[in-house]
Amino acid sequence: MSYKACIFDLDGTLADTVESMAYIANKMLGEYGLPAQPEEKFKYFSGEGSDMLIKRCLTAAGDRELVHLEEGKKRYRELFEQDPLYKVEPYEGIIQMLKELKKNQIKTAVCSNKPHEAAVKVIKSLFGEELFSMVLGQQPKIARKPDPQGPLKIAADFQVSPSECVYVGDTRTDMETGHRAGMFTVGVLWGFRGLEELKKYKADRIISDPLELLELFEE
């Protein structure tokens, strides 16, 4: 199969954002007098958008009635907007891999459950404006992943069929998204989850180094 486009998840796939998420969410929890949560837990709180992250975070911190949910969602966004790049770094090898894809004329995009403006800001800050043709974050008119609406919109905008796209991510949500969109799914082992989850949700290929992705576009 000759693939023409590659669509990436952001958090845990392109960039390590777990320390950033934990810092901001724990700051919010502290304002409500709730205990901070271990950074490692945020690898499992994340993946389905910031609203779900806050719901899981509050529940774990003892707010089981979710008294602070609506206020917390708003406050998390406010705090994130103040410092969206705190402790956020691209994973090793990502930039080199993206440059190779661009050199080989593969169309690249980001599809994230992070709010759209935040996703655009993070991608531009970490990668500039040349390495991705499109960035699509969470928006009111586009259902969040694992609904395939986002990746399918990207494929349509790129004028390629879903079967000509590779979808790359690190979680169950990503594998479900890619499969529902009819795309070839690649699970990455450097992200927030691990081999067991990627196998369970039937990643078509699993890689441990970003440069391994290039092999798909050489086949």
N, C-alpha and C positions, 0 to 999 in steps of 0.2 A: 504494500500500500504506500502510495506517495502522499505524505502529509504536507499540507500547505500552511497550516496555522497552529500556534501553540498558545493555549490559554492557561494562565496561572492563578492559583489562589495567592493571597498575600501573606497573612499571618501564619508563620510556621512553615511557609514554602519558599517565599522570596526573602523574607526578613524575620529575624528573631525579635518578636515583640512581647514575649511573655513577661519580661521584667517591667516593661512599660505599662502593660495592662495591670499587673499586680500593684505597682506603685500608685497608679491613678485610682484604682478601685479601693485599695486600702486607705487612701486618703479620704475617699468618700465615706467608707465605713467608720473611720475615726470621727468624722463630723457627726455621726449618729450614735456615737458611743458604743459601737460594735467592734469586736475583736478583728484584728488584721488576719488575713488568710495566707497560708504558705504559698510562695511563688509557684511551686510545683502544681498546685491545684488548678491554677489558671490555664494549664494546658488542656484541662478537661472542662473548665467553665466556658472556654471560647469555642468558636467554630460555627455558631449559629446566630451571629449578630450580637451587638452590644446589649440589646434589651434582654436576651436570654442569659448573657454573661452576668448582668446585674441581678437577675432573678436567682440564678444559681449561687452567686456570691452572697447575697443577702440571706438566703436559706441556710447556707453553710455557716454563716456568722451568727445564726440564732434568730433571725427575723423570719420565722416560719409562716407568720400570717402576712408577710410581705407588706407591712405597714408603710415602709419607705420606698416601695417599688417605683411609683410614678415620679416622685421627687428624686429618687436615686438615679433613674435613667437620665433625667434632665441634668442632674449635677455631674454625672460621669461624663456626659458630652461636653459640658462647660469646662471641666478640668482637663479633658483630653485636648480640647481646642487651645487651651493655654500652653500646652507643652506636648504636641503630638509626636515629637521625635525623641523624647527622653528615653535613653538606653535602647534605641532601635538601630539595628545594624543589619546589612545584607549578610546572608550566610556566605561562607567562603566558597568561591567558585561560581557564584551566581552571575556576577557581572561578566566574567569571561565567557560563560555559556551563552548569555544573552547577546553578546557581541558576535559570537559565532553564528547564532541563529539569524541575526540581522545580515551578516555577511553573505549567508546562504539564501537570503531573500525569503525567509520564513516570517510570516506575519505573527506578531506577538501582542497579547493583551492580558490584562488583569481583570479577574472577576472576584470581587470580595464582598463579604457581608458587613464590612466596615462601612460606616456612612460615606456616601460618595465623595463629598468635599474632603473628608479626612483621607480617604484612599488616594485621591489625586495628589494631595499635599505630600503624603508620605512617599509615593512613587517618584514624584518630581524631585523631592529632596534627596532621595537615596540614589536614583538612577538617571536623573536628568529627563530630557524630553525626547531623546532620540531612540531609546531602546524599546519603547512600547508604542504601538500605533493607537491603542485604546485602553482606557482605564474605566472600569464600570464598578462603582460601589453601590451600596444599598440606597435605593430611591423609592419614593412612594408608589410609582407606577410599575415597578419591576419587583416581582416576588423574590424573596431572598432564597439562597440555596438551602436545601437541595432541589428546589424547583429549578428546572433547566432554562427558564426564561432568559436569564442573563447570558449564559453561554450561547444560546441559540440566537439572541440578538447580535452578539459579537460575530458569529459565523455569517449571519445575513449581511451585516455591515461590511464584512471582509469579502463577501460574494464567494464564499466557499461552502461546501456541504458539511454538515456535522461529521460525516465519516472521514472527512479530510482534516479534522482537527484532533489535536492531542490535548487532553485536559490534565493538568498537573496539580496535585494537592497532597495534604498530609493527614487527612482525617476521613472518617466515615462519611461526613457531609459531602466532602469533595468527590469521593468515589461514587456516591449515589447521584450526585449532580451530573458527573460525566456520563454515567451509564444512562441516565434518563434523557440526556441530550443526544445519545447515540454517538458519543465520542470515545476514542481510545483513552483509557485512564492510566495515569502513571502516579503511583504512590511514592512519596519520598520519605526516607528513614531519618533525615536530619531534623524533622519537624516536631510537632507537639505530641504525637501519638507514637505508634510503633508498628512493628512487623505484624503482630497478631491481628490488630484492627484492620490493617490494609489487606491482609489475606482474607479475613472474614467478609469484608465488603468487596471482594473480588476485583482488586486492582489488576488491570491487564498486564502491567509490568511494575516492578518495584526496584527503585534505584537507591544507592547509598552515596552517590556523588553527583553533583549537578552536571558534570561533563558527560556522564553516561547517557543523559537525555539526547545528546547529539546523534547517538547511534541510530535512533529511530528515523532520523531525517536523512540518513545515509543508506537505508535499506532499500 
